[in-house]
């Protein structure tokens, strides 16, 4: 039976896809090609998302084990599902993880929370899940704010895991000090950190997001997702998509002030938990 020894739990739009790509190259690490297994998701506590995120807990532990069937004795086995740090949108995730893999190591990437919200909004806009202007969406839908409440997410995990099981990283470090940051991750998960990996790429930059055409939005909302294989769906997305021009979309001053007010207390708490002044780093001090 093969189960993960580490999980990349988030944050959504914090560099998890890039980190997944870096780690998969290491000969002592096994990660499924498919990112976001979302096994530990079960209930959805908020307004339904159309289309809904995959929630695979009901598939059972045998299904989860099958996702790691390709492992051949690697020292570290892991997966990356940033939805694991979207409490309370998805409740009970930390508890399920602790029940299945209690000794697992958790990697949590954090990013300037306002930048993360903006990237999250562009992501939903590009996927046809959002039509509202940014200033309305962030005030009416907590699913944009909750993943940026990093201290709340961490404290949820600290109820069932020790702080020593969690590696907290800044997305900025993964960008500016990539080799050093990846080495920290490798050492944390228990493999050789002094290896050469290809690190000259970033995955899913917001500026390169694709805006879905009406045909693609219809396809995503129809039952074709249940019957069309994943590789074919990926190719269809490429064929039906148009470039999203982000140059005219920005966080206006009033919305930024609103977000600073929302995030400042949590950033102070994160600084206390991590022993680092994130408020100064991100310019969120209130």
Beta strands, then each sheet from edge to edge (+ up, - down):
strand 1: 6-10
strand 2: 29-31
strand 3: 76-80
strand 4: 105-110
strand 5: 166-170
strand 6: 210-212
strand 7: 241-243
sheet 1: 2+ 3+ 1+ 4+ 5+
sheet 2: 6+ 7-
end
